Amino acid sequence: MISREQRTPFSEWWWTVDRLLLAAIVALMLGGVILSLAASPPVATRIGLDPFHFFNRHVLLLLPSIVVLIGVSFLSPRQIRRAALIVFALSVVLIVATLLVGPEVKGSRRWITLIGINIQASESAKPAFVVLAAWLFAESARKPDMPATSFALGLLLTLVALLVLQPDFGQTMLVLMVWGALFFIAGMRMIWVAGLAAAAGAGLFGAYLLVPHVAFRIKRFMNPGTGDTFQVDTAMEAFSNGGWFGLGPGEGIAKRSLPDSHTDFVFAVAAEEFGIILCLALLALFAFVVIRALLRAYATEDLFSRFAASGLAILFGVQAAINMSVNLQLIPAKGMTLPFISYGGSSIISLAYSVGMLLALTRLRPRTEMESIGDANAAPTYA
């Protein structure tokens, strides 16, 4: 047991971090290990690899992820801003390099290989982008004469342009939704929010008209008879087969034929083998993380911490909602991982970075540590 009287960096971290939020994240990580063991062996066997290839890699990736998560959660808000600026700049450079020299897979360039490691730079760009946008919105609220909102819009257009060039419309929509939510949270007028929503709708309609890949997915979703719906149909069968309590660990049928059962459709494997009860438990964990983080964010008086923590929580929740909605055939299929549950190196590391910042921003801190508050005798508050 760690005493409150100890004055070590770890003891101060332990007594100020949101331990319930941390426990929920650890539970999701453990759930990801179990579901990776359930879903990945048939995929590995099908492509000629060791049956536990993806499971072993998933576990190995969790080790650096935990280090990143804990390490980042020790940072102060000022250090988080500086780190986000560096991470975003490096991510943009890597995305540009991916567009120039990355391999083309199914018409997209999303991955680049460095020293034998496959990197999807857009994953690390997302949380860093959210923090930088929150910083700019906070500065705009403090100093209305500064063109910080214009800079935030420029930041958005830069990232969106790079994602569209890949093309990666799923990530593009996720970034737009989170930026719009931040724009609203920052207190911008509804006319601007409505205008941005209209612009996003026009962009989606333009993509439908000009990009065959987008048009195909939307048409297939609206009219399944126009294309191959094998994966989503198999996922829906998995939910039906599993019922409330599932067929039992290792007894699933869908994973034997689903190409992406360990990534995009791991939620369907969970439903078939462990039942709707487990799916509801996962949904409750994701909801708890988001709601808990938002409550902690709104308990702080520091605008940057409030906006950044809110944006990161929304990013986490919307990504989870998109993946689960695809599995339930509620929206067109998108290549979006289920946070900490799906297999994916860049995704897990980036999520650890994102959640680490969330834990750091929602820690209890003395007001003297908050750049925007100068009362040295004030009681501790959230920051």
PyMOL commands that set and color helices and strands:
alter all, ss='L'
color gray80, all
select helices_A, chain A and resi 9-16+19-46+53-73+77-101+121-142+148-165+169-185+190-210+212-222+224-226+230-242+254-256+266-298+303-327+345-361+367-369
alter helices_A, ss='H'
color red, helices_A
select strands_A, chain A and resi 112-114+117-119+364-365+381-382
alter strands_A, ss='S'
color yellow, strands_A
deselect
rebuild
show_as cartoon
